[in-house]
């Protein structure tokens, strides 16, 4: 290989970008959320404590967090 190497890097906040849908309606993006897929990890590495791949039920950790925080609508999808 010969020649120069060039690059560009930008930090972009994607949490409040205005997007036009079908040329008619303008909407805004929202902040990202981390769901159970993020917490469970991948086949090449472990996930966070208390989460496993294939979890489909609310487990003890979520029940504890509901009790501790008083947030009754908390589900596995919220973690």
PyMOL Python script that loads the backbone (N, CA, C, O; Angstrom):
from pymol import cmd

cmd.read_pdbstr("""\
ATOM      1  N   UNK A   1       0.838  -1.178   0.000  1.00  0.00           N
ATOM      2  CA  UNK A   1       0.000   0.000   0.000  1.00  0.00           C
ATOM      3  C   UNK A   1       0.882   1.239   0.000  1.00  0.00           C
ATOM      4  O   UNK A   1       1.938   1.278   0.630  1.00  0.00           O
ATOM      5  N   UNK A   2       0.429   2.219  -0.704  1.00  0.00           N
ATOM      6  CA  UNK A   2       1.135   3.496  -0.732  1.00  0.00           C
ATOM      7  C   UNK A   2       0.133   4.619  -0.587  1.00  0.00           C
ATOM      8  O   UNK A   2      -1.070   4.413  -0.748  1.00  0.00           O
ATOM      9  N   UNK A   3       0.613   5.776  -0.292  1.00  0.00           N
ATOM     10  CA  UNK A   3      -0.269   6.930  -0.181  1.00  0.00           C
ATOM     11  C   UNK A   3      -0.585   7.280   1.257  1.00  0.00           C
ATOM     12  O   UNK A   3      -0.129   6.614   2.186  1.00  0.00           O
ATOM     13  N   UNK A   4      -1.366   8.323   1.432  1.00  0.00           N
ATOM     14  CA  UNK A   4      -1.716   8.828   2.753  1.00  0.00           C
ATOM     15  C   UNK A   4      -2.936   8.100   3.314  1.00  0.00           C
ATOM     16  O   UNK A   4      -3.774   7.588   2.572  1.00  0.00           O
ATOM     17  N   UNK A   5      -3.009   8.072   4.632  1.00  0.00           N
ATOM     18  CA  UNK A   5      -4.189   7.563   5.327  1.00  0.00           C
ATOM     19  C   UNK A   5      -4.932   8.772   5.876  1.00  0.00           C
ATOM     20  O   UNK A   5      -4.329   9.645   6.498  1.00  0.00           O
ATOM     21  N   UNK A   6      -6.220   8.823   5.651  1.00  0.00           N
ATOM     22  CA  UNK A   6      -7.021   9.949   6.088  1.00  0.00           C
ATOM     23  C   UNK A   6      -8.248   9.424   6.827  1.00  0.00           C
ATOM     24  O   UNK A   6      -8.715   8.321   6.542  1.00  0.00           O
ATOM     25  N   UNK A   7      -8.769  10.192   7.762  1.00  0.00           N
ATOM     26  CA  UNK A   7      -9.957   9.756   8.487  1.00  0.00           C
ATOM     27  C   UNK A   7     -10.738  10.971   8.973  1.00  0.00           C
ATOM     28  O   UNK A   7     -10.230  12.092   8.985  1.00  0.00           O
ATOM     29  N   UNK A   8     -11.958  10.729   9.365  1.00  0.00           N
ATOM     30  CA  UNK A   8     -12.810  11.743   9.986  1.00  0.00           C
ATOM     31  C   UNK A   8     -13.484  11.090  11.183  1.00  0.00           C
ATOM     32  O   UNK A   8     -13.820   9.907  11.150  1.00  0.00           O
ATOM     33  N   UNK A   9     -13.677  11.867  12.235  1.00  0.00           N
ATOM     34  CA  UNK A   9     -14.346  11.352  13.428  1.00  0.00           C
ATOM     35  C   UNK A   9     -15.273  12.441  13.961  1.00  0.00           C
ATOM     36  O   UNK A   9     -14.860  13.591  14.116  1.00  0.00           O
ATOM     37  N   UNK A  10     -16.522  12.080  14.240  1.00  0.00           N
ATOM     38  CA  UNK A  10     -17.497  13.035  14.752  1.00  0.00           C
ATOM     39  C   UNK A  10     -18.294  12.372  15.864  1.00  0.00           C
ATOM     40  O   UNK A  10     -18.759  11.243  15.707  1.00  0.00           O
ATOM     41  N   UNK A  11     -18.455  13.058  16.977  1.00  0.00           N
ATOM     42  CA  UNK A  11     -19.377  12.610  18.014  1.00  0.00           C
ATOM     43  C   UNK A  11     -20.726  13.231  17.692  1.00  0.00           C
ATOM     44  O   UNK A  11     -20.845  14.454  17.622  1.00  0.00           O
ATOM     45  N   UNK A  12     -21.743  12.402  17.497  1.00  0.00           N
ATOM     46  CA  UNK A  12     -23.064  12.898  17.119  1.00  0.00           C
ATOM     47  C   UNK A  12     -24.089  12.456  18.147  1.00  0.00           C
ATOM     48  O   UNK A  12     -24.176  11.270  18.465  1.00  0.00           O
ATOM     49  N   UNK A  13     -24.857  13.383  18.663  1.00  0.00           N
ATOM     50  CA  UNK A  13     -25.932  13.072  19.592  1.00  0.00           C
ATOM     51  C   UNK A  13     -27.158  12.670  18.768  1.00  0.00           C
ATOM     52  O   UNK A  13     -27.786  13.516  18.131  1.00  0.00           O
ATOM     53  N   UNK A  14     -27.494  11.389  18.781  1.00  0.00           N
ATOM     54  CA  UNK A  14     -28.625  10.884  18.003  1.00  0.00           C
ATOM     55  C   UNK A  14     -29.927  10.885  18.805  1.00  0.00           C
ATOM     56  O   UNK A  14     -30.939  10.371  18.329  1.00  0.00           O
ATOM     57  N   UNK A  15     -29.918  11.451  20.010  1.00  0.00           N
ATOM     58  CA  UNK A  15     -31.108  11.362  20.855  1.00  0.00           C
ATOM     59  C   UNK A  15     -32.193  12.374  20.506  1.00  0.00           C
ATOM     60  O   UNK A  15     -33.331  12.215  20.947  1.00  0.00           O
ATOM     61  N   UNK A  16     -31.881  13.404  19.732  1.00  0.00           N
ATOM     62  CA  UNK A  16     -32.908  14.392  19.387  1.00  0.00           C
ATOM     63  C   UNK A  16     -32.726  14.899  17.960  1.00  0.00           C
ATOM     64  O   UNK A  16     -32.579  16.100  17.734  1.00  0.00           O
ATOM     65  N   UNK A  17     -32.738  13.995  17.018  1.00  0.00           N
ATOM     66  CA  UNK A  17     -32.593  14.368  15.615  1.00  0.00           C
ATOM     67  C   UNK A  17     -33.979  14.434  14.978  1.00  0.00           C
ATOM     68  O   UNK A  17     -34.791  13.525  15.154  1.00  0.00           O
ATOM     69  N   UNK A  18     -34.245  15.496  14.248  1.00  0.00           N
ATOM     70  CA  UNK A  18     -35.533  15.623  13.563  1.00  0.00           C
ATOM     71  C   UNK A  18     -35.467  14.876  12.234  1.00  0.00           C
ATOM     72  O   UNK A  18     -34.540  15.060  11.445  1.00  0.00           O
ATOM     73  N   UNK A  19     -36.471  14.030  12.003  1.00  0.00           N
ATOM     74  CA  UNK A  19     -36.533  13.205  10.796  1.00  0.00           C
ATOM     75  C   UNK A  19     -37.878  13.432  10.122  1.00  0.00           C
ATOM     76  O   UNK A  19     -38.908  13.514  10.791  1.00  0.00           O
ATOM     77  N   UNK A  20     -37.866  13.533   8.812  1.00  0.00           N
ATOM     78  CA  UNK A  20     -39.111  13.705   8.065  1.00  0.00           C
ATOM     79  C   UNK A  20     -39.541  12.352   7.504  1.00  0.00           C
ATOM     80  O   UNK A  20     -38.770  11.684   6.816  1.00  0.00           O
ATOM     81  N   UNK A  21     -40.780  11.953   7.804  1.00  0.00           N
ATOM     82  CA  UNK A  21     -41.318  10.674   7.344  1.00  0.00           C
ATOM     83  C   UNK A  21     -42.219  10.891   6.137  1.00  0.00           C
ATOM     84  O   UNK A  21     -43.141  11.706   6.193  1.00  0.00           O
ATOM     85  N   UNK A  22     -41.972  10.194   5.080  1.00  0.00           N
ATOM     86  CA  UNK A  22     -42.794  10.233   3.867  1.00  0.00           C
ATOM     87  C   UNK A  22     -42.995  11.647   3.327  1.00  0.00           C
ATOM     88  O   UNK A  22     -43.986  11.915   2.647  1.00  0.00           O
ATOM     89  N   UNK A  23     -42.072  12.540   3.621  1.00  0.00           N
ATOM     90  CA  UNK A  23     -42.184  13.898   3.118  1.00  0.00           C
ATOM     91  C   UNK A  23     -43.302  14.710   3.738  1.00  0.00           C
ATOM     92  O   UNK A  23     -43.618  15.792   3.244  1.00  0.00           O
ATOM     93  N   UNK A  24     -43.915  14.213   4.818  1.00  0.00           N
ATOM     94  CA  UNK A  24     -45.063  14.904   5.410  1.00  0.00           C
ATOM     95  C   UNK A  24     -44.873  15.193   6.894  1.00  0.00           C
ATOM     96  O   UNK A  24     -44.950  16.343   7.326  1.00  0.00           O
ATOM     97  N   UNK A  25     -44.627  14.154   7.661  1.00  0.00           N
ATOM     98  CA  UNK A  25     -44.601  14.263   9.108  1.00  0.00           C
ATOM     99  C   UNK A  25     -43.175  14.386   9.624  1.00  0.00           C
ATOM    100  O   UNK A  25     -42.288  13.638   9.213  1.00  0.00           O
ATOM    101  N   UNK A  26     -42.964  15.338  10.530  1.00  0.00           N
ATOM    102  CA  UNK A  26     -41.661  15.475  11.171  1.00  0.00           C
ATOM    103  C   UNK A  26     -41.730  14.860  12.562  1.00  0.00           C
ATOM    104  O   UNK A  26     -42.652  15.139  13.329  1.00  0.00           O
ATOM    105  N   UNK A  27     -40.756  14.030  12.878  1.00  0.00           N
ATOM    106  CA  UNK A  27     -40.675  13.385  14.186  1.00  0.00           C
ATOM    107  C   UNK A  27     -39.263  13.575  14.728  1.00  0.00           C
ATOM    108  O   UNK A  27     -38.356  13.989  14.006  1.00  0.00           O
ATOM    109  N   UNK A  28     -39.092  13.264  16.017  1.00  0.00           N
ATOM    110  CA  UNK A  28     -37.774  13.348  16.647  1.00  0.00           C
ATOM    111  C   UNK A  28     -37.386  11.989  17.207  1.00  0.00           C
ATOM    112  O   UNK A  28     -38.232  11.233  17.683  1.00  0.00           O
ATOM    113  N   UNK A  29     -36.110  11.696  17.145  1.00  0.00           N
ATOM    114  CA  UNK A  29     -35.609  10.478  17.774  1.00  0.00           C
ATOM    115  C   UNK A  29     -35.585  10.689  19.285  1.00  0.00           C
ATOM    116  O   UNK A  29     -35.763  11.809  19.763  1.00  0.00           O
ATOM    117  N   UNK A  30     -35.366   9.613  20.031  1.00  0.00           N
ATOM    118  CA  UNK A  30     -35.324   9.694  21.490  1.00  0.00           C
ATOM    119  C   UNK A  30     -34.048   9.020  22.000  1.00  0.00           C
ATOM    120  O   UNK A  30     -33.376   8.322  21.240  1.00  0.00           O
ATOM    121  N   UNK A  31     -33.707   9.216  23.269  1.00  0.00           N
ATOM    122  CA  UNK A  31     -32.521   8.556  23.817  1.00  0.00           C
ATOM    123  C   UNK A  31     -32.645   7.037  23.731  1.00  0.00           C
ATOM    124  O   UNK A  31     -33.743   6.485  23.801  1.00  0.00           O
ATOM    125  N   UNK A  32     -31.525   6.388  23.583  1.00  0.00           N
ATOM    126  CA  UNK A  32     -31.507   4.930  23.481  1.00  0.00           C
ATOM    127  C   UNK A  32     -31.802   4.280  24.828  1.00  0.00           C
ATOM    128  O   UNK A  32     -31.612   4.889  25.881  1.00  0.00           O
ATOM    129  N   UNK A  33     -32.264   3.046  24.778  1.00  0.00           N
ATOM    130  CA  UNK A  33     -32.511   2.252  25.978  1.00  0.00           C
ATOM    131  C   UNK A  33     -31.750   0.943  25.860  1.00  0.00           C
ATOM    132  O   UNK A  33     -31.570   0.416  24.762  1.00  0.00           O
ATOM    133  N   UNK A  34     -31.312   0.428  26.978  1.00  0.00           N
ATOM    134  CA  UNK A  34     -30.606  -0.851  26.979  1.00  0.00           C
ATOM    135  C   UNK A  34     -31.578  -1.933  27.419  1.00  0.00           C
ATOM    136  O   UNK A  34     -32.101  -1.880  28.532  1.00  0.00           O
ATOM    137  N   UNK A  35     -31.822  -2.895  26.575  1.00  0.00           N
ATOM    138  CA  UNK A  35     -32.746  -3.970  26.890  1.00  0.00           C
ATOM    139  C   UNK A  35     -32.033  -5.232  27.332  1.00  0.00           C
ATOM    140  O   UNK A  35     -30.813  -5.232  27.498  1.00  0.00           O
ATOM    141  N   UNK A  36     -32.780  -6.306  27.522  1.00  0.00           N
ATOM    142  CA  UNK A  36     -32.179  -7.548  27.998  1.00  0.00           C
ATOM    143  C   UNK A  36     -31.185  -8.133  27.013  1.00  0.00           C
ATOM    144  O   UNK A  36     -30.263  -8.839  27.420  1.00  0.00           O
ATOM    145  N   UNK A  37     -31.351  -7.858  25.727  1.00  0.00           N
ATOM    146  CA  UNK A  37     -30.387  -8.358  24.748  1.00  0.00           C
ATOM    147  C   UNK A  37     -29.004  -7.778  24.978  1.00  0.00           C
ATOM    148  O   UNK A  37     -28.000  -8.455  24.755  1.00  0.00           O
ATOM    149  N   UNK A  38     -28.945  -6.543  25.417  1.00  0.00           N
ATOM    150  CA  UNK A  38     -27.662  -5.911  25.725  1.00  0.00           C
ATOM    151  C   UNK A  38     -27.066  -6.522  26.987  1.00  0.00           C
ATOM    152  O   UNK A  38     -25.870  -6.807  27.038  1.00  0.00           O
ATOM    153  N   UNK A  39     -27.894  -6.721  27.995  1.00  0.00           N
ATOM    154  CA  UNK A  39     -27.415  -7.231  29.279  1.00  0.00           C
ATOM    155  C   UNK A  39     -26.996  -8.691  29.209  1.00  0.00           C
ATOM    156  O   UNK A  39     -26.127  -9.115  29.972  1.00  0.00           O
ATOM    157  N   UNK A  40     -27.592  -9.468  28.314  1.00  0.00           N
ATOM    158  CA  UNK A  40     -27.338 -10.907  28.273  1.00  0.00           C
ATOM    159  C   UNK A  40     -26.005 -11.271  27.645  1.00  0.00           C
ATOM    160  O   UNK A  40     -25.539 -12.396  27.826  1.00  0.00           O
ATOM    161  N   UNK A  41     -25.383 -10.376  26.927  1.00  0.00           N
ATOM    162  CA  UNK A  41     -24.109 -10.698  26.288  1.00  0.00           C
ATOM    163  C   UNK A  41     -24.317 -11.371  24.946  1.00  0.00           C
ATOM    164  O   UNK A  41     -25.408 -11.338  24.377  1.00  0.00           O
ATOM    165  N   UNK A  42     -23.250 -11.983  24.448  1.00  0.00           N
ATOM    166  CA  UNK A  42     -23.300 -12.641  23.148  1.00  0.00           C
ATOM    167  C   UNK A  42     -22.674 -14.015  23.242  1.00  0.00           C
ATOM    168  O   UNK A  42     -22.187 -14.412  24.301  1.00  0.00           O
ATOM    169  N   UNK A  43     -22.686 -14.741  22.138  1.00  0.00           N
ATOM    170  CA  UNK A  43     -22.112 -16.084  22.153  1.00  0.00           C
ATOM    171  C   UNK A  43     -20.607 -16.065  22.370  1.00  0.00           C
ATOM    172  O   UNK A  43     -20.031 -17.077  22.770  1.00  0.00           O
ATOM    173  N   UNK A  44     -19.959 -14.935  22.113  1.00  0.00           N
ATOM    174  CA  UNK A  44     -18.509 -14.878  22.315  1.00  0.00           C
ATOM    175  C   UNK A  44     -18.108 -14.225  23.632  1.00  0.00           C
ATOM    176  O   UNK A  44     -16.924 -13.971  23.856  1.00  0.00           O
ATOM    177  N   UNK A  45     -19.073 -13.947  24.508  1.00  0.00           N
ATOM    178  CA  UNK A  45     -18.722 -13.369  25.797  1.00  0.00           C
ATOM    179  C   UNK A  45     -19.905 -13.327  26.741  1.00  0.00           C
ATOM    180  O   UNK A  45     -21.054 -13.377  26.301  1.00  0.00           O
ATOM    181  N   UNK A  46     -19.635 -13.236  28.035  1.00  0.00           N
ATOM    182  CA  UNK A  46     -20.707 -13.243  29.032  1.00  0.00           C
ATOM    183  C   UNK A  46     -21.449 -11.919  29.087  1.00  0.00           C
ATOM    184  O   UNK A  46     -20.971 -10.898  28.592  1.00  0.00           O
ATOM    185  N   UNK A  47     -22.617 -11.955  29.694  1.00  0.00           N
ATOM    186  CA  UNK A  47     -23.403 -10.749  29.893  1.00  0.00           C
ATOM    187  C   UNK A  47     -23.243 -10.231  31.304  1.00  0.00           C
ATOM    188  O   UNK A  47     -22.343 -10.650  32.032  1.00  0.00           O
ATOM    189  N   UNK A  48     -24.116  -9.322  31.687  1.00  0.00           N
ATOM    190  CA  UNK A  48     -24.086  -8.751  33.025  1.00  0.00           C
ATOM    191  C   UNK A  48     -24.560  -9.783  34.041  1.00  0.00           C
ATOM    192  O   UNK A  48     -25.244 -10.743  33.686  1.00  0.00           O
ATOM    193  N   UNK A  49     -24.198  -9.586  35.295  1.00  0.00           N
ATOM    194  CA  UNK A  49     -24.619 -10.482  36.366  1.00  0.00           C
ATOM    195  C   UNK A  49     -26.141 -10.573  36.420  1.00  0.00           C
ATOM    196  O   UNK A  49     -26.831  -9.555  36.368  1.00  0.00           O
ATOM    197  N   UNK A  50     -26.656 -11.782  36.522  1.00  0.00           N
ATOM    198  CA  UNK A  50     -28.089 -11.981  36.648  1.00  0.00           C
ATOM    199  C   UNK A  50     -28.829 -12.141  35.333  1.00  0.00           C
ATOM    200  O   UNK A  50     -30.044 -12.340  35.333  1.00  0.00           O
ATOM    201  N   UNK A  51     -28.126 -12.058  34.217  1.00  0.00           N
ATOM    202  CA  UNK A  51     -28.756 -12.197  32.912  1.00  0.00           C
ATOM    203  C   UNK A  51     -28.087 -13.325  32.140  1.00  0.00           C
ATOM    204  O   UNK A  51     -26.874 -13.519  32.223  1.00  0.00           O
ATOM    205  N   UNK A  52     -28.888 -14.057  31.394  1.00  0.00           N
ATOM    206  CA  UNK A  52     -28.373 -15.122  30.547  1.00  0.00           C
ATOM    207  C   UNK A  52     -29.057 -15.031  29.193  1.00  0.00           C
ATOM    208  O   UNK A  52     -30.175 -14.527  29.083  1.00  0.00           O
ATOM    209  N   UNK A  53     -28.383 -15.519  28.170  1.00  0.00           N
ATOM    210  CA  UNK A  53     -29.028 -15.557  26.860  1.00  0.00           C
ATOM    211  C   UNK A  53     -30.268 -16.433  26.942  1.00  0.00           C
ATOM    212  O   UNK A  53     -30.264 -17.463  27.616  1.00  0.00           O
ATOM    213  N   UNK A  54     -31.319 -16.027  26.264  1.00  0.00           N
ATOM    214  CA  UNK A  54     -32.547 -16.809  26.232  1.00  0.00           C
ATOM    215  C   UNK A  54     -33.501 -16.509  27.371  1.00  0.00           C
ATOM    216  O   UNK A  54     -34.546 -17.153  27.471  1.00  0.00           O
ATOM    217  N   UNK A  55     -33.179 -15.549  28.238  1.00  0.00           N
ATOM    218  CA  UNK A  55     -34.102 -15.199  29.319  1.00  0.00           C
ATOM    219  C   UNK A  55     -35.435 -14.762  28.732  1.00  0.00           C
ATOM    220  O   UNK A  55     -35.481 -13.905  27.849  1.00  0.00           O
ATOM    221  N   UNK A  56     -36.513 -15.349  29.223  1.00  0.00           N
ATOM    222  CA  UNK A  56     -37.846 -14.956  28.769  1.00  0.00           C
ATOM    223  C   UNK A  56     -38.763 -14.611  29.933  1.00  0.00           C
ATOM    224  O   UNK A  56     -39.902 -14.199  29.717  1.00  0.00           O
ATOM    225  N   UNK A  57     -38.291 -14.771  31.150  1.00  0.00           N
ATOM    226  CA  UNK A  57     -39.119 -14.507  32.320  1.00  0.00           C
ATOM    227  C   UNK A  57     -38.436 -13.493  33.227  1.00  0.00           C
ATOM    228  O   UNK A  57     -37.212 -13.367  33.231  1.00  0.00           O
ATOM    229  N   UNK A  58     -39.254 -12.769  33.999  1.00  0.00           N
ATOM    230  CA  UNK A  58     -38.704 -11.851  34.987  1.00  0.00           C
ATOM    231  C   UNK A  58     -38.054 -12.686  36.078  1.00  0.00           C
ATOM    232  O   UNK A  58     -38.662 -13.608  36.621  1.00  0.00           O
ATOM    233  N   UNK A  59     -36.823 -12.351  36.386  1.00  0.00           N
ATOM    234  CA  UNK A  59     -36.078 -13.143  37.356  1.00  0.00           C
ATOM    235  C   UNK A  59     -35.959 -12.412  38.684  1.00  0.00           C
ATOM    236  O   UNK A  59     -36.482 -11.310  38.852  1.00  0.00           O
ATOM    237  N   UNK A  60     -35.274 -13.031  39.611  1.00  0.00           N
ATOM    238  CA  UNK A  60     -35.137 -12.506  40.960  1.00  0.00           C
ATOM    239  C   UNK A  60     -34.553 -11.099  40.978  1.00  0.00           C
ATOM    240  O   UNK A  60     -34.995 -10.268  41.771  1.00  0.00           O
ATOM    241  N   UNK A  61     -33.583 -10.814  40.135  1.00  0.00           N
ATOM    242  CA  UNK A  61     -32.966  -9.490  40.103  1.00  0.00           C
ATOM    243  C   UNK A  61     -33.998  -8.408  39.813  1.00  0.00           C
ATOM    244  O   UNK A  61     -34.005  -7.366  40.470  1.00  0.00           O
ATOM    245  N   UNK A  62     -34.860  -8.643  38.845  1.00  0.00           N
ATOM    246  CA  UNK A  62     -35.878  -7.654  38.499  1.00  0.00           C
ATOM    247  C   UNK A  62     -36.868  -7.508  39.643  1.00  0.00           C
ATOM    248  O   UNK A  62     -37.283  -6.393  39.958  1.00  0.00           O
ATOM    249  N   UNK A  63     -37.251  -8.601  40.264  1.00  0.00           N
ATOM    250  CA  UNK A  63     -38.166  -8.540  41.406  1.00  0.00           C
ATOM    251  C   UNK A  63     -37.557  -7.718  42.539  1.00  0.00           C
ATOM    252  O   UNK A  63     -38.250  -6.921  43.171  1.00  0.00           O
ATOM    253  N   UNK A  64     -36.270  -7.910  42.796  1.00  0.00           N
ATOM    254  CA  UNK A  64     -35.580  -7.147  43.829  1.00  0.00           C
ATOM    255  C   UNK A  64     -35.568  -5.660  43.480  1.00  0.00           C
ATOM    256  O   UNK A  64     -35.831  -4.818  44.339  1.00  0.00           O
ATOM    257  N   UNK A  65     -35.266  -5.336  42.231  1.00  0.00           N
ATOM    258  CA  UNK A  65     -35.223  -3.935  41.820  1.00  0.00           C
ATOM    259  C   UNK A  65     -36.593  -3.278  41.935  1.00  0.00           C
ATOM    260  O   UNK A  65     -36.684  -2.103  42.290  1.00  0.00           O
ATOM    261  N   UNK A  66     -37.658  -4.016  41.641  1.00  0.00           N
ATOM    262  CA  UNK A  66     -39.010  -3.480  41.800  1.00  0.00           C
ATOM    263  C   UNK A  66     -39.261  -3.122  43.260  1.00  0.00           C
ATOM    264  O   UNK A  66     -39.785  -2.051  43.569  1.00  0.00           O
ATOM    265  N   UNK A  67     -38.877  -4.040  44.156  1.00  0.00           N
ATOM    266  CA  UNK A  67     -39.092  -3.829  45.577  1.00  0.00           C
ATOM    267  C   UNK A  67     -38.223  -2.671  46.079  1.00  0.00           C
ATOM    268  O   UNK A  67     -38.699  -1.817  46.827  1.00  0.00           O
ATOM    269  N   UNK A  68     -36.975  -2.640  45.676  1.00  0.00           N
ATOM    270  CA  UNK A  68     -36.020  -1.646  46.157  1.00  0.00           C
ATOM    271  C   UNK A  68     -36.345  -0.243  45.647  1.00  0.00           C
ATOM    272  O   UNK A  68     -36.234   0.728  46.395  1.00  0.00           O
ATOM    273  N   UNK A  69     -36.742  -0.130  44.388  1.00  0.00           N
ATOM    274  CA  UNK A  69     -36.991   1.182  43.795  1.00  0.00           C
ATOM    275  C   UNK A  69     -38.438   1.626  43.921  1.00  0.00           C
ATOM    276  O   UNK A  69     -38.731   2.817  43.813  1.00  0.00           O
ATOM    277  N   UNK A  70     -39.346   0.687  44.148  1.00  0.00           N
ATOM    278  CA  UNK A  70     -40.756   1.019  44.209  1.00  0.00           C
ATOM    279  C   UNK A  70     -41.368   1.247  42.841  1.00  0.00           C
ATOM    280  O   UNK A  70     -42.495   1.729  42.731  1.00  0.00           O
ATOM    281  N   UNK A  71     -40.632   0.903  41.803  1.00  0.00           N
ATOM    282  CA  UNK A  71     -41.123   1.105  40.439  1.00  0.00           C
ATOM    283  C   UNK A  71     -41.840  -0.155  39.993  1.00  0.00           C
ATOM    284  O   UNK A  71     -41.191  -1.133  39.622  1.00  0.00           O
ATOM    285  N   UNK A  72     -43.162  -0.151  40.022  1.00  0.00           N
ATOM    286  CA  UNK A  72     -43.939  -1.362  39.781  1.00  0.00           C
ATOM    287  C   UNK A  72     -44.015  -1.769  38.318  1.00  0.00           C
ATOM    288  O   UNK A  72     -44.363  -2.912  38.024  1.00  0.00           O
ATOM    289  N   UNK A  73     -43.700  -0.863  37.384  1.00  0.00           N
ATOM    290  CA  UNK A  73     -43.810  -1.204  35.965  1.00  0.00           C
ATOM    291  C   UNK A  73     -42.500  -1.731  35.397  1.00  0.00           C
ATOM    292  O   UNK A  73     -42.416  -2.005  34.200  1.00  0.00           O
ATOM    293  N   UNK A  74     -41.476  -1.877  36.235  1.00  0.00           N
ATOM    294  CA  UNK A  74     -40.183  -2.364  35.782  1.00  0.00           C
ATOM    295  C   UNK A  74     -40.295  -3.801  35.299  1.00  0.00           C
ATOM    296  O   UNK A  74     -40.885  -4.642  35.977  1.00  0.00           O
ATOM    297  N   UNK A  75     -39.736  -4.084  34.136  1.00  0.00           N
ATOM    298  CA  UNK A  75     -39.723  -5.446  33.614  1.00  0.00           C
ATOM    299  C   UNK A  75     -38.325  -5.771  33.116  1.00  0.00           C
ATOM    300  O   UNK A  75     -37.445  -4.910  33.117  1.00  0.00           O
ATOM    301  N   UNK A  76     -38.122  -6.988  32.698  1.00  0.00           N
ATOM    302  CA  UNK A  76     -36.822  -7.406  32.191  1.00  0.00           C
ATOM    303  C   UNK A  76     -36.416  -6.550  31.000  1.00  0.00           C
ATOM    304  O   UNK A  76     -35.224  -6.340  30.775  1.00  0.00           O
ATOM    305  N   UNK A  77     -37.371  -6.055  30.240  1.00  0.00           N
ATOM    306  CA  UNK A  77     -37.062  -5.211  29.083  1.00  0.00           C
ATOM    307  C   UNK A  77     -36.516  -3.844  29.477  1.00  0.00           C
ATOM    308  O   UNK A  77     -35.907  -3.161  28.653  1.00  0.00           O
ATOM    309  N   UNK A  78     -36.727  -3.436  30.734  1.00  0.00           N
ATOM    310  CA  UNK A  78     -36.270  -2.127  31.187  1.00  0.00           C
ATOM    311  C   UNK A  78     -34.824  -2.128  31.660  1.00  0.00           C
ATOM    312  O   UNK A  78     -34.256  -1.064  31.906  1.00  0.00           O
ATOM    313  N   UNK A  79     -34.229  -3.281  31.787  1.00  0.00           N
ATOM    314  CA  UNK A  79     -32.868  -3.362  32.335  1.00  0.00           C
ATOM    315  C   UNK A  79     -31.852  -3.505  31.235  1.00  0.00           C
ATOM    316  O   UNK A  79     -30.654  -3.587  31.508  1.00  0.00           O
TER     317      UNK A  79
END
""", "prot")
cmd.dss("prot")
cmd.show_as("cartoon", "prot")
cmd.util.cbc("prot")
cmd.orient("prot")
